[in-house]
Amino acid sequence: MSNWCDRTKSNFLVISVDDIDMHFQNQGSSAFDMLETLHRYFMIPGVIIMLTYDYSHLQLGCEKHFEHIYPEYQIRETGVDQKHTRELSTQYLKKILPINSRIHMPS
């Protein structure tokens, strides 16, 4: 019986996820939650996760997530503002979706 993940044979499992940037309001989750769920699968040898998304929508979804972490009273006390949440989102997306792993397609 052959091992499906035997690297000498270069077999890969490709998982395609379309429109990762969509916000799933009815299910109570967001693009951020979906990325966190998929993140654990990104590092499995022999598995390729192929995502399609609009980066600006994905970043906005992550910003909303980080804004919820800092309630309004904390924003005043800690100085966290929209610029800070955008920076957190950018850093998070660079970590989860490294630039060298992206293929840019026309709109």
Secondary structure, 3 states (H helix, E strand, C coil): CCCCCCHHHCCCEEEEECCCCCCEHHHCECHHHHHHHHHHHHCCCCEEEEECCCHHHHHHHHHHHHHHHCCHHHHHHHCCCHHHHHHHHHHHHHHHCCHHHCCCCCC
